[in-house]
Amino acid sequence: MKNNLSLALLAACLICSCSPQAYVLDLQMRYPSLSGDDFMGKEMAVIYLDNASRSDSATVFPKAEALALAMEKEYFGGEQIIPVFSMLRNPKGDYSKADSLVSLVMLTGKDVVFLVDGDKVHYYDSMGSPEVKHVPATNGRYPTLESTWRNESYTIIYYDQTKWLEALEKAAAMKWQEASDLWIEIAKSCDNNMQMRSCAEYNIALACYMVGNWELALQWLDASDADFPVSLSSGLRMRIKKKAGR
């Protein structure tokens, strides 16, 4: 996710109140690639078919290396984490079939395997679509495999109190774990104020959603609804369920 909002001094823009207030966070959220595949958090390997000829290796290896670099840049912040392997081509083999790619997933132990086959790339996502997919092999970018981004707005609930404002500042800086820790402390101290505890639990659910923990997000949202229904809850619940594929 990307935060487009510069957070000014919170104290300068808050209105003192004992009632919950809303802070709208405008973000760019990551979504699956144009191919429909979501590669976030998945382990990958790139394999290229080698005909055991020097000229073939010189042509195909750069494409395999470029694919690994492109996926590392897009999904791992540029960290060189995707291994590149060579495999001798069997003249009788059909490497565009699911059986071939599934066996490579099992052999490498990776979630996703990309097989560079001349001017084509066959790939299989063991955690996604059951189909083998294909893209042209290049020496550069792979736009159809890159994430897409959408502008979205999310609402954080806060009170004009020190710990609430600290948590809000952490959330606005995308430090969701730190914000969540503060909201958990707040929730534990609000046994006599169910509305305030519910607002903290809603925020914790939002933090869980932001880091991709859908199940825990729903659990915190259930707790919030049980304590004191928040009007924002239904919208967040819909987003969580959509991400979780429910």
Buried (B, 14 or more C-beta within 10 A) or exposed (E): BEBEEEBEEBEEEBEEEEEBBEBEBEBEBBBEBEBEBBBBEBBBBBBBBBBEEEEBBEBBBBBBBBBBBBBBEBBBEEEEEBEBBBBEBEEEEEBBEEEBBBEBBEEBEBBBBBBBBBEBBBBBBBEBEEEBBBBEBBEEBBEEBBBEEEEEEBBBBBBBEEBBBBBBBBBBEBBBEBBBBBBBEBBEEBEEBEBBBBBBBBBBBBBBBBBEBBEBBBBBBBBBBEBBEBEBBEEBBEBBEEBBEE
